[in-house]
Amino acid sequence: MIKKKFKLSGEDLRKFFTARFKKIETDDFLIYYQKNSLAYPRFAVICKKEIFKKATLRNKIKRKIYAIINKLLKESRIKFYDFLIFPRHQKITPESFLKIFLKINV
């Protein structure tokens, strides 16, 4: 798991959509991101119930994505952005996730 300071809270998510953000869509993910004024990035992973019916599956995917994010944070490969991540299916690989972050160029 990642530290609490790296997660977007509910209030932060409401503020996220009032400001301007950018969007990237792939077959694996839908990612919204915007710069923040903090010295570290923050993340929120949201798995939709319509796509992932069971709560155990949603939680498993969130854990998998947060593990990849934690690895990227240790390598200091992510700059100061807020990210809202929507996975689109359960076959997520670290390579596909890393490819998106290289596309964002952060």
Order of alpha helices (4+ residues) and beta strands (2+ residues): alpha-beta-beta-beta-alpha-beta-alpha
